[in-house]
Amino acid sequence: MKARIYKPVKNAMQSGRANTSEWVLEYELETPRRPEPLMGWVAADDTLNQVRIRFLTKEAAIAFAEKEGFEYTVSESHVRKVKPQSYIDNFKYQPAEEKK
C-alpha cells in the first residue's frame, strides 16, 4: 500500500496558520474516482482515501509507515519567508539605488 507524508499548507479561506504544524499521512488512491450514476457525486471504491493520520513530527510519520510496511513518499514543506513590514513603510522615502 502506498502512502504520502506531507505538511499541510495554510487554508486560503482563513488568515491563521492553525493545523499547519503537524505532518499528515494520507493513503494513495487504489482505484480511480468516478462520477456516481445516480447523483453525479464523485465516488471511489476504496474508503482509505478518507483516512488522514496526523503526527507531530515527520520522523513519527515515517516510523509509522515503516512499521506498517507501507511504501511512502515524503513531500517537504516550503519555508515561509516573512518580511516584517509596517504600514508606514509604504510611505517612507527610499533613495533610487535602494529601491527594488
Buried (B, 14 or more C-beta within 10 A) or exposed (E): EEBBBBBBEEEEEEEEEEEEEBBBBBBBEEEEEEEEEEEEEEEBEEEEBEEEBEBEEBEBBBEBBEEEEBEBEBEEEEEEEEEEEEEEEEEEEEEEEEEE
